[in-house]
């Protein structure tokens, strides 16, 4: 097949550089890193394809497919204007003013830029180095595009580049739903507090209930059938109370069925803000590498939730889910990273981090010489030998760093009965706790950075995955008071600590959480979101 004359590889690079430096959204230019990466990929693409046109010529079908692909960026929470959709569309309408070679190269650059953003995100992730052992096969946008062109599968490119995980697809669907809600709902006004004293009584009418009912219906927590079952819209009915509970469950609130101040505040959040949260989640999910099939433990920090599941098993099986306690926002926020759980310690010692020794232990020991004894703690040399030192010697050794503090196993140990170790420079791990009552709190950023799990025995049974040697009874027996026991896992399990204030569960429910670490605003600014 004969192709029209096309520029050399060197001229392709020059044309692409000029095209990519043209203003995109809001007059901003593409950053240098994106420009250089896209320039390199486009040069590779045309070299591999013999420097022939890829989109232009013929009946224009390929070019139209490219434009539709760029337009689809919106469904993924990306802005099509970042890929110069309107400018490219105008150029295709007036090819004589721009030149077909320039248009062809610009389309390739825009598509490769989009595929890269869909696969790894627009903003570089906050994750530290990701272990190669947990990653799936690499993704090459150039080869993906070449294959799609060869197989006439350009319309499927976006789904091929975006994360394959079911959570991403669910959040993408929820984003479309909340965008539609934001457009149709009109003005989203705050709700007034209900004028009442004490607990709401079922069957009574209250001023403000009609507004609550309407809001719950818009959000899908109160069905039309349930709403119609109560004649008087001002009545606080059992259906309304159940709908409030459903809403509270989705927003991490106390599930008492009463529209109190916290619930009314959550009901007042406009859909446009939820849209932004969902867009941020899609970006953060793009930071995660494709994970190899197998068991995974995932913790969403602002939602205070842990899920453990086997991605290679039954896709319909419900994951193990539990509440967690994470690092305190004001002092010790838990970092986001991907670790590998390698072993468990039953009845662990707590080796107090040096930072806690300096800030908490040393001042308390200075005030109370019996502090270590009263808290089942002991002074240990750097070589592991237990020291019998008086107050002055203890303080001197601690201050000099020649000794450290550890807490003995037992009912008062802050790690509880089991520690889930995933060695990392930040010394972050999962563990049980002796303060189980803290899981009932709505806000649970209470730790020094490590993650306390609500159901440690269930999690231990999951990660050990050996029903013959470690059934439920044996796991619970190992958690009883006794000697410290280390059990190494046959295969390391990825532990993903991520941050998302909006997710969608397997039932399709949109779940929202407070931005406890104030990370949404920074990411929204980086993405130029309103």
N, C-alpha and C positions, 0 to 999 in steps of 0.2 A: 504494500500500500504506500502511495506517495504522500508525504506530508509537506506542508508549506515550509519555506525556509524558517529556521529557528536559530536563536542566538547561540554563540559558543558558551562553554561553561563559565569562562571568565566574565562574559557580558551578563550572564544569568545572575551571578553574584552581585554585580554592580547594580543591575536593575532592581533586584530584590532589596538591597540595602536602601536604595532611594525610596522604594515603595513602603518599606517597614518604618521609615522615619517620618512618614506622613502622619499628621495628627489623627488620633483615634478618638475615643470618647472624651468629651469635655475639653478638647484641645490638648490633652496629655499625649506624650509620646510613649511608645513601648520602651520598657527598660532595656538597658544594654544586654543583660543576660538573655532575655527572651529574644532580642534581635539577633544576637550572635548564634544562639542555638537554632533558631529558625533558618537563618542564612545557611548554616552548615547542612541542615537537613534537606533544604531545597536543592542545594548543589549536589548532594548525594542522589536525590531522587532523579533529577534530570540526567545525571551522568549514567545512572543505572538504566534509564529508559532511552538512552541514545540521543538525548537532547531533542526530543520530539515534543510537540504540543500534547498536553494531557486532557485539557478541558474544552478548548475552543475548536471551532471547525465543525463540519457536519451540520446536524440540525440543532445543535446547542443543547442537547439533552444533558450531557455531562455537566456543563456549566450550571444548568438549572439545578441539577442534583447537588452540586457544591453549595449553591446558595441556600437550598433547603436545609442542608446539613448545618450550615452556619446559623441559620435561623433557629434550629433545634437547640442551640446552646441555651436559649432561654429556659427550656424545660429542665435543664440541669442546674439552674441557678446561676448561669453565666450570662454575660451581657453580649448579645450579637455585635454591638457596636465596637467591642474590643477587637473584633476580627474584621472590621471595616465592611460590614455587610452592605450598608446603604451605598457606600462609595463603589463597591464592586458591582452592585446591581446597576448603578448608573453607568459605569464603564461598559458593562455588557450591552446596555441599551444604546450606547454611542461609541461603538468600537473604533470608528474612524478617527475620533478625537484622542484616543489613548493608545491604540496599537494593540494588536492581538497578542503579541508576545508578552507585553507588559501585563495584560489582563490574565493570561495563562499563568505566569509566574506568581502574580499576586494571589490568585485563587489557591495555588499550591501552598504558598506561604501561610495563608489564612487557615486552610484546612489542617496543615501540620501543627500550627500553633494551637488550634482548637483541640486536636487529638492529644497534644501534650498536656494542656490544661485539664482535660477530662481525666487523664490518667494519673497525674501527680499533683494537680492543683495549681492555682495561680500564685499562691504565696508559698514560699518554702516552709516545710513543716517544722514544728518545734521538737520533733522526735530526735533523739540522739541516734547514733549509728544502729541500724537495724540488723540483727544477726542474719547472715545469709541462709542459715539452716531453716529459718521459718518462712523464707520468701518463696513464692512461686516462680514460674518462668518469666524471663525478662520481656519487656514490651518495647518494640521499636516502631515508632510512628511511620517511618519511611516504608518499612516492609509491610506494615498494616495497610498503608495507602496503596502501595503497589499491588498487593494481593487483591484489594477491593476493586481497583481499576481493572485488573486482569479478569476477575470473576464477576464483574458488573454488580458489585455489592456496596457501592458507595452509600446508599441510604442506611446500611447497617453499621457504618463506621462508628457512630457515636456510642452505640451500645457496646461495641467491641472494645472501645477505648476506656469507657467508664468502669468503675469498680463493679465486679461481678457479684459482690456480696448481696444477699437478699435485703439487708437493711438499707442499702443505698437505693434500691428500687422502691422500697416502701416509702422512704422519705421523699423521693422524687414524686411519687403519687400524691403524698400529703401536701407537698408544695403546690401542686396544681389545684388541689381542693381549697387550700387557704387563699390562693390568689383569686380564685373564683369568689370565695366568700368576701374577700376584701373589696372586690368590685361591686358585689351585689348588696352588701349589707348597709351601705350608706354610712352616715355618721355614727361612730361608735362611742357613745357617751358613758362616762362613769356612772355607776349605780349607787344610789343613796342607801345609807344604812337603814335597816329595818327598824322602825320604832317599836321596841318591845322591851320588856324587863324580864331577865331570866331566860330560861330555856324556851325555845319555840315549841308550841303544842300542836300536834298533828290535828287537822280538821278545822283549825281556826283560820280566820282571814287576817292578813297583815298587809298594810300598805307597803308597797315595794315588791311583793311577791310576783305580780304580773310582769314587771320588768325582768326579774330573775328568770321567770318561765320563758319569756321570749328569747333571752340570751342563751339559755340552755338548749332551746330548740334550734337556734341558729348553729350552735356548736355541735349538735347531734347527740347531746347527752340526754335530752328529753324527746321522746318520739311523739309524733302527732297523735298516735293512738292513746298513749299514756296521758298526754295533755288533755285530750278530749274526754277522758274518763271522769275528770273533775269539772263539774258545771261552773262553779264560781272560780274565775281565774285568780282571785286574790287569796284562795285557800291554800294553806301550807299542807298539801296532801302527801300521802305516802309515796306517790309517784314522783312528786317534786323532790322529796327528801332523798329518794334513791338516785334521781338524776344529779342532785348536788353531790352525793357520794361518788358517783361515777366521775364527775368533773374533778372532785378533790383527788381522787385516785390518780387521774391523769396529770395532775399538777403537783404531786408530792405534798399534799396538804393532809391534815388530820381528817380522817373520813368519818365525820360525825353527822353529815347530812344537813348541817345548818349553814346558811349563807352568812357567815360572820365576816369580820373585816378582811381577813386574809383571803377568803374565798371571793368576796366582792372585788377586791383589788385584782385578783387573777382574772375574774370575769371582765374587768374593765380594760384589760390589755387588748389593743386593737389588732385585728387580723393582719394588718400590714407589718406590725412588729413580729408577729409569729412567722410571717413570710421571711423576714430577715433572719430569724433564728434558724429556720429550715435551710436557707441558702448557706448559712455558715456551717451547718452540719454537713451538707453535701461537700463543701470545700474540705472540711476536716477529714471526712471519710476518704477523700481522694488522696490524702497524705498516707493512708495506710497501705502497706504493700500487699499484693495478692498473696494470701496465706496458703501454705500447703494444706491439703486436706488432713483433718485429724482433730484432736481435742484442743480446745481453746478456752482460756479464761479471759473475759473482758470486763472491765470496770469503767463505768461512766461516772466521772468524779462529781459533777454538779448534781447528778440525779441520785447519788448515794446508792447505786445499784451495781450488783455483780451478776453476770450471766456466765455459765459454764456449759459448753455444748460440744458435740462432735460433728464437725462439718463434713466428715466422710460417712456419717451414719444416716439414720432415718431423718430426712428433712422435715418430717411432720412431728417429730418428737419434741416435746416441750423442753426447753433448756432448764437447767438448774438455775434458780433465781433467788437472790437474797439481798437484804439491806446491808450496807456497809457504812463505816465511819472513815472519813478521809482527813487529810491535813487541814489544820486551821488556816483560814484565809488570811488572818491578820499576821501570822507569824511563820507558819511552816506549811504552805500549800503543797500538796502532792504533785510531783512533776508528771508530765505525760511522757511515756516511753513504752517500748516493747521489750519485755524481759523474757527470760526462760526459767520456769520453775524446774529445779533440779532435784530437790529433796525436801522432806518433811522432818521436823523435829517434834516429837511428842514430849511433853513436860520440859519445855526449853528453859534455859537460862535467858535472862534479858541482859545483854551486854549494853549498858547505857552508853549512848553516843557521847562523844567528847563535848559537843555543843550543849547537851542537856546537863552534863556534869558542871560545866562552867556557869551556865545561867541559872540552874535550879538546885543541883545537889550540893555544890560547895557552899552557897549562901545558907541553905537549910542546915547543913552540917555544922556550920559556924555558930548558928543559933542554938542548935540542939545536938549535943554530943551523942545522943542515943538514936539519932535519926536513921542511920543504917540498920541498926538492930531492930528497931520498931517497924521497918519496912522490908524485912527479910532480905536485906542487901548485905554485901560483903565487899571488902577491898581486895583486889587481886593485882598481882604484879603483871608486868607486860608479858612475862613468861607463863602466866596462868596459875601461879602459886597464891593461895589464900593467905593474906597478911593479917596478923593480929596486932594492930597498931592503935595507939591512943588518939585522942582528938587532934592534938597538935601534929603528930606524925602523919595522920591520915590526910589532914588538910594540906600539909606540905607536899606529900607525895602526889596528891591529886593536882595541886596547882602546878607542880613541876612536870606532870605528865608521866611520871615513873610508875604510876599505879592507876587503876581504873576501877569503876564500880560495876558490879553485876547483881542482878536480883535472882535469888534462888527460885527453882520451880515450886509451885504450890498455889493455894487458893488466892493469894494476893498478887501473884505475878501478873504484870500488865499484859504479857503476851498470851495469857490464858493457858490452855492445855496443848496447843499445837501451833507451830510456826511453819508457814509455807515459804521456803527460801528460794529466791531467784537472784543470785549474786550479781551486784551492780555497784558502780562507784558511789551511788547516792545512798546505799544501804537501805533501800526501800523493799519491803516485803509485806506479805499478807499474814495475818495471825488472828487467833481468837482473842477473847478478852475476859477479864474478870468483872467487867462493868457492863453486863448485858442490858441493864435498864436504859442505857444511852441510845439504844436502837429505836426506842419509842419516840424520840425527839424528831421534830420536823426538820430542823437544821442540824446536820451531823458532821460539820467540819470541826472536829474536836481533837484530832491526833497530832503527833509531832511530824507527820508526813507518811507514816506507814498506814496500811489499810486494815481495819478490824472487820472481820466477817461475822455475820449473824449466825450462820449455821456451819460451824467449822467441821463437824463430823460428816455432814453431807458432802462438803467440798473435799474433805480428805478421801472419802470413799470414791468420789469421782476421779480425782487425780491419780489415786493408786490403781484404780481400774483392774482389780484382781479379786473377783468375788470368792475365790477359793481361799486365798491367804488373808485377804482383807475385806471380809464381809462387814456389815454394819455392826455386828456384835463385837468383832475383834477391834474395829476402829475405836469404838466407844471404850473398850477395855483399855486400850493403849493410852487413852486420854485421861484415865484415872490417875490419881497421884501416885508417883513412883519415880523410878530412875529416868533420866533423859535418854531418849532413843531416837537415833537418826535412821530414816528410811529413804534410800535413794530411789528415784523413779527410773524405770526401765528406759523411758524416753522423755526428754525435756518437753515441757508443755509451754507454748507461748502464752504470755500474760500481757494483754493489751490494756494499758491505762490511757484512756482518751477523754476528751472534753467536748461535750455536746449538750446544749441547753434545749434541744428539740430532737426527738427521735420518734420512730413509729414502731410499735410492737407487732408481734406476729398476728394479732387480731385486727390490725389496721388502725389501732387507736393512736392518736397523736399524743405524745407525752412531752410535757414541758417542765423545765426546771429553772430555778433562779441562777443567774450568772454569778456564782459565789466568788469566783476569782477575778471578776471584772475583765474577762478576756474577750468577750464578744465585741465590745466597742473598738478595741485595737484592731481586731481582724476585719471588722466592718470598714474601718477607715482604710486599711490596706487594700481592700477590694473596691473601695470607692462606692460603698452602698449608702443610700440616703438614710 
